[in-house]
Amino acid sequence: MEKETIEKYIEAGKIAKKAIELAKKIVKPGASILETAQKIESEITKNNGQIAFPTNISTNDFAAHDTAFPNDTRTFKDDDIIKIDIGVHIDGYIADTATTISFNNNKADMLKASREALQNAIKITRPGTNIGEIGKTIQETIESFGYKPVSNLSGHYLGQYTIHTGTSIPNIKTDTDVTLKEGDAIAIEPFATDGAGAIRDGSRAAIYRFIQNRPVRLQAARKLLTFAQKNYSTLPFAARWLKEPKGFMLDTALKQLVQAGALHEYPVLKEIGNGTVTQAEHTVLIQEKPIVTTA
């Protein structure tokens, strides 16, 4: 990996860390989820970073892919367990990081389980490490706290302007011949739960990604697709980022584009046993001495 590329990954990581620190200060009972997402994303751009994906704010048994939707009126509750997942990029080089926030020390052991799983996994990341060993370490750490890893969620390799390059970093013991190589960029992302240990797609989505141009009948959908292709050709976007159309017409246009195969939607991910989920995540550049860009 070239020095300039490493520097961009590190700079993105510094900005992501600032955004996470802001989230820890502003996420409070009664705070607006919509305003929280907007403030975190403003912090990213204020520091000359680009948003790699909409800020994920997923509570309780929702593990990931939730974000504020247009005119969202939801607020944080006293007993919420809140996952904040943030992506920042510099020229496409991405820092992906997440933390879990709880009030009144609620579910403290489960938060500790995901955080220690992340720390223990990072300790063994170096060139030549089999990614199945990372999954084993995460699983054993989480289970030592009496919880389950979420088996069908995983970390991932990162590419320029690509959040998931196709190869996953497992959160459970996995037989594989894939090993880390010097110059790899990965996100390690343990999830712990007191539920069944797996997730399924929920019934709603607020995050989308452009796939391809497809013919659609609705004029609003055609305009939206042109805008998405121009501005979000590789990275995901939030419905709330779109200035038009609005309301029912926005929902209709998005639905038509998804059905036509023009956009991919990211449904919220729900724990199948209705268990609470915690998450921790850092981005790591694989070197003889690994660089944790978001720490």
VEXDREN-2710 file (C-alpha; in Angstrom, 1 decimal):
% VEXDREN-2710
k/r/px/py/pz
1/MET/0.0/0.0/0.0
2/GLU/1.4/3.4/-1.0
3/LYS/2.3/6.0/1.6
4/GLU/-0.3/8.4/0.2
5/THR/-3.0/5.8/0.4
6/ILE/-2.2/5.0/4.0
7/GLU/-2.2/8.7/4.9
8/LYS/-5.7/9.0/3.4
9/TYR/-7.0/6.0/5.3
10/ILE/-5.5/7.5/8.5
11/GLU/-7.0/10.9/7.9
12/ALA/-10.4/9.4/7.3
13/GLY/-10.0/7.5/10.5
14/LYS/-9.2/10.6/12.5
15/ILE/-12.4/12.3/11.2
16/ALA/-14.5/9.2/12.0
17/LYS/-13.1/9.1/15.5
18/LYS/-14.2/12.8/16.0
19/ALA/-17.7/12.0/14.7
20/ILE/-17.9/9.0/17.2
21/GLU/-16.8/11.2/20.0
22/LEU/-19.5/13.8/19.1
23/ALA/-22.1/11.0/19.0
24/LYS/-21.2/10.0/22.6
25/LYS/-21.9/13.5/23.7
26/ILE/-25.1/14.2/21.9
27/VAL/-26.9/10.8/22.1
28/LYS/-29.1/11.3/25.2
29/PRO/-32.6/10.3/26.2
30/GLY/-35.1/12.5/24.4
31/ALA/-32.7/13.6/21.7
32/SER/-34.0/13.4/18.1
33/ILE/-32.6/10.6/16.0
34/LEU/-32.9/12.7/12.9
35/GLU/-31.0/15.6/14.4
36/THR/-28.4/13.3/15.8
37/ALA/-27.7/11.8/12.3
38/GLN/-27.6/15.3/10.8
39/LYS/-25.1/16.6/13.4
40/ILE/-22.8/13.5/13.0
41/GLU/-22.8/13.9/9.3
42/SER/-22.1/17.7/9.6
43/GLU/-19.2/16.9/11.8
44/ILE/-17.7/14.7/9.1
45/THR/-18.0/17.3/6.4
46/LYS/-16.9/20.1/8.7
47/ASN/-13.6/18.3/9.1
48/ASN/-13.2/17.9/5.3
49/GLY/-14.2/14.3/5.2
50/GLN/-16.8/12.8/2.9
51/ILE/-19.7/10.6/4.1
52/ALA/-19.1/7.0/3.0
53/PHE/-22.6/5.9/4.0
54/PRO/-25.5/7.3/6.0
55/THR/-25.0/7.3/9.7
56/ASN/-26.5/4.1/11.0
57/ILE/-28.5/4.6/14.3
58/SER/-29.9/1.2/15.2
59/THR/-31.5/0.6/18.6
60/ASN/-32.1/-2.5/20.8
61/ASP/-33.0/-5.6/18.6
62/PHE/-32.2/-3.8/15.4
63/ALA/-28.6/-4.6/14.7
64/ALA/-27.7/-2.4/11.7
65/HIS/-28.9/-0.4/8.6
66/ASP/-31.3/1.8/10.5
67/THR/-31.0/5.5/10.0
68/ALA/-33.3/8.5/10.3
69/PHE/-35.8/8.8/7.5
70/PRO/-37.4/12.0/6.2
71/ASN/-39.4/13.9/8.9
72/ASP/-38.4/11.2/11.4
73/THR/-39.9/12.0/14.8
74/ARG/-38.3/9.2/16.8
75/THR/-36.3/10.1/19.9
76/PHE/-33.9/8.1/22.2
77/LYS/-35.5/6.4/25.2
78/ASP/-33.9/5.8/28.6
79/ASP/-33.5/2.1/28.2
80/ASP/-32.3/2.1/24.6
81/ILE/-29.2/0.3/23.5
82/ILE/-27.9/2.4/20.5
83/LYS/-25.5/1.4/17.8
84/ILE/-23.8/4.3/16.0
85/ASP/-22.1/3.2/12.8
86/ILE/-20.1/5.8/10.9
87/GLY/-18.4/5.8/7.5
88/VAL/-15.9/8.5/6.3
89/HIS/-13.8/8.6/3.2
90/ILE/-11.0/10.6/1.8
91/ASP/-10.8/10.2/-2.0
92/GLY/-12.6/6.9/-1.6
93/TYR/-10.4/5.5/1.2
94/ILE/-12.9/4.5/3.9
95/ALA/-12.8/4.5/7.7
96/ASP/-15.7/2.4/9.1
97/THR/-16.2/2.5/12.8
98/ALA/-19.0/1.9/15.3
99/THR/-19.8/2.0/19.0
100/THR/-22.7/1.1/21.3
101/ILE/-24.2/3.6/23.7
102/SER/-26.4/2.9/26.7
103/PHE/-27.8/5.0/29.5
104/ASN/-27.7/4.1/33.2
105/ASN/-25.1/1.3/32.6
106/ASN/-27.8/-0.8/30.9
107/LYS/-26.5/-4.0/29.4
108/ALA/-23.0/-3.1/30.4
109/ASP/-21.6/-6.7/30.1
110/MET/-23.0/-7.0/26.6
111/LEU/-21.3/-3.8/25.5
112/LYS/-18.1/-5.0/27.0
113/ALA/-18.4/-8.3/25.2
114/SER/-18.5/-6.7/21.7
115/ARG/-15.7/-4.3/22.6
116/GLU/-13.4/-7.0/24.0
117/ALA/-14.1/-9.2/21.0
118/LEU/-13.0/-6.4/18.8
119/GLN/-9.8/-5.7/20.8
120/ASN/-8.9/-9.4/20.9
121/ALA/-9.5/-9.8/17.2
122/ILE/-7.3/-6.8/16.4
123/LYS/-4.5/-8.3/18.5
124/ILE/-4.1/-11.2/16.0
125/THR/-4.4/-9.3/12.8
126/ARG/-1.2/-9.4/10.8
127/PRO/-0.2/-10.7/7.4
128/GLY/-0.8/-14.4/7.3
129/THR/-3.6/-14.5/9.8
130/ASN/-6.5/-16.8/8.6
131/ILE/-9.7/-14.8/8.8
132/GLY/-11.4/-17.9/10.3
133/GLU/-9.2/-17.4/13.4
134/ILE/-10.5/-13.8/13.7
135/GLY/-14.0/-15.2/13.8
136/LYS/-13.0/-17.8/16.3
137/THR/-11.5/-15.2/18.6
138/ILE/-14.6/-13.0/18.3
139/GLN/-17.0/-16.0/19.0
140/GLU/-15.0/-17.2/22.0
141/THR/-14.7/-13.8/23.5
142/ILE/-18.4/-13.0/23.2
143/GLU/-19.4/-16.4/24.5
144/SER/-17.1/-16.0/27.5
145/PHE/-19.5/-13.2/28.6
146/GLY/-22.5/-15.5/28.3
147/TYR/-23.8/-14.0/25.0
148/LYS/-23.9/-15.1/21.4
149/PRO/-22.2/-13.6/18.4
150/VAL/-24.5/-12.6/15.5
151/SER/-23.5/-15.4/13.1
152/ASN/-24.8/-13.9/9.9
153/LEU/-23.3/-10.4/10.3
154/SER/-19.7/-9.9/9.6
155/GLY/-16.8/-7.5/9.1
156/HIS/-15.5/-6.9/5.6
157/TYR/-12.7/-5.9/3.4
158/LEU/-12.6/-2.3/2.2
159/GLY/-11.7/-1.0/-1.3
160/GLN/-11.5/2.4/-2.8
161/TYR/-15.1/3.7/-2.9
162/THR/-16.2/0.2/-1.9
163/ILE/-17.5/-0.6/1.6
164/HIS/-17.8/-4.3/1.0
165/THR/-15.5/-5.8/-1.5
166/GLY/-17.1/-9.3/-1.4
167/THR/-14.9/-11.0/1.2
168/SER/-16.3/-11.0/4.8
169/ILE/-14.5/-11.1/8.1
170/PRO/-16.5/-13.7/10.1
171/ASN/-17.8/-13.2/13.6
172/ILE/-17.8/-17.0/14.3
173/LYS/-15.4/-19.8/13.8
174/THR/-15.2/-20.5/10.1
175/ASP/-13.2/-22.9/7.9
176/THR/-11.5/-20.9/5.2
177/ASP/-8.2/-20.6/3.4
178/VAL/-8.4/-16.8/3.2
179/THR/-5.5/-15.1/5.0
180/LEU/-4.7/-11.5/5.5
181/LYS/-2.1/-9.9/3.3
182/GLU/0.0/-6.8/3.8
183/GLY/-1.8/-3.8/2.3
184/ASP/-5.3/-5.2/3.0
185/ALA/-7.8/-2.8/4.6
186/ILE/-10.5/-4.4/6.7
187/ALA/-13.3/-3.5/9.1
188/ILE/-13.6/-5.9/12.1
189/GLU/-17.2/-5.7/13.4
190/PRO/-18.3/-7.9/16.3
191/PHE/-22.0/-8.0/17.2
192/ALA/-23.1/-9.6/20.5
193/THR/-26.7/-10.5/21.5
194/ASP/-28.8/-12.1/24.2
195/GLY/-31.1/-13.3/21.5
196/ALA/-30.9/-16.2/19.0
197/GLY/-27.7/-15.1/17.4
198/ALA/-28.8/-14.2/13.9
199/ILE/-30.6/-11.4/12.1
200/ARG/-33.2/-11.1/9.3
201/ASP/-34.3/-8.3/7.1
202/GLY/-36.8/-5.9/8.7
203/SER/-39.9/-4.4/7.0
204/ARG/-38.5/-1.0/6.2
205/ALA/-35.5/0.6/4.6
206/ALA/-34.1/4.2/4.5
207/ILE/-30.7/3.5/2.8
208/TYR/-30.2/2.8/-0.9
209/ARG/-27.5/2.3/-3.5
210/PHE/-27.5/2.9/-7.2
211/ILE/-27.1/-0.3/-9.3
212/GLN/-27.9/0.4/-12.9
213/ASN/-30.0/2.5/-15.2
214/ARG/-33.4/0.8/-15.8
215/PRO/-36.6/2.1/-17.5
216/VAL/-39.3/3.3/-15.1
217/ARG/-42.6/4.9/-15.8
218/LEU/-42.9/7.5/-13.0
219/GLN/-41.2/10.8/-14.0
220/ALA/-40.2/11.4/-10.3
221/ALA/-38.5/8.0/-10.3
222/ARG/-36.6/8.8/-13.5
223/LYS/-35.3/12.1/-12.0
224/LEU/-34.4/10.4/-8.8
225/LEU/-32.4/7.7/-10.6
226/THR/-30.5/10.3/-12.7
227/PHE/-29.6/12.2/-9.4
228/ALA/-28.6/9.0/-7.7
229/GLN/-26.4/7.9/-10.6
230/LYS/-24.7/11.3/-10.7
231/ASN/-24.1/11.7/-7.0
232/TYR/-24.1/8.2/-5.4
233/SER/-22.8/5.9/-8.2
234/THR/-20.8/3.7/-5.8
235/LEU/-21.7/4.5/-2.2
236/PRO/-25.0/4.3/-0.4
237/PHE/-27.3/7.2/0.3
238/ALA/-30.2/8.0/2.6
239/ALA/-33.7/8.8/1.5
240/ARG/-33.6/11.9/3.8
241/TRP/-30.7/13.3/1.7
242/LEU/-33.0/13.7/-1.3
243/LYS/-34.6/17.2/-1.7
244/GLU/-37.2/15.9/-4.1
245/PRO/-39.6/14.3/-4.6
246/LYS/-41.1/14.4/-1.1
247/GLY/-43.5/12.4/1.0
248/PHE/-45.7/9.8/-0.7
249/MET/-44.1/10.5/-4.1
250/LEU/-40.6/9.8/-2.7
251/ASP/-41.7/6.5/-1.2
252/THR/-43.4/5.6/-4.5
253/ALA/-40.4/6.5/-6.6
254/LEU/-38.0/4.6/-4.4
255/LYS/-40.2/1.5/-4.4
256/GLN/-40.5/1.6/-8.2
257/LEU/-36.7/1.9/-8.6
258/VAL/-36.0/-1.0/-6.2
259/GLN/-38.6/-3.2/-8.0
260/ALA/-37.0/-2.3/-11.4
261/GLY/-33.6/-3.4/-10.2
262/ALA/-32.2/0.2/-10.5
263/LEU/-31.6/0.7/-6.8
264/HIS/-30.6/-1.7/-4.0
265/GLU/-32.3/-1.1/-0.7
266/TYR/-30.8/-2.0/2.7
267/PRO/-33.6/-3.1/5.0
268/VAL/-33.0/-2.7/8.7
269/LEU/-31.6/-5.8/10.2
270/LYS/-33.5/-7.3/13.2
271/GLU/-32.4/-10.0/15.6
272/ILE/-34.6/-13.0/15.0
273/GLY/-35.1/-13.8/18.7
274/ASN/-35.9/-10.1/19.5
275/GLY/-32.6/-10.0/21.5
276/THR/-30.7/-6.8/22.2
277/VAL/-27.6/-6.3/20.0
278/THR/-24.4/-4.5/20.7
279/GLN/-21.7/-3.6/18.2
280/ALA/-18.1/-2.4/18.1
281/GLU/-16.0/-1.7/15.0
282/HIS/-12.6/-0.4/13.8
283/THR/-10.9/-0.2/10.5
284/VAL/-7.5/-1.9/10.3
285/LEU/-4.7/-1.6/7.7
286/ILE/-2.8/-4.9/7.6
287/GLN/0.9/-4.3/8.1
288/GLU/3.6/-6.1/10.2
289/LYS/2.5/-3.6/12.8
290/PRO/-1.2/-3.1/11.9
291/ILE/-2.6/0.4/11.8
292/VAL/-6.0/0.8/13.5
293/THR/-7.1/4.0/11.7
294/THR/-10.2/4.7/13.8
295/ALA/-8.8/4.0/17.3
END
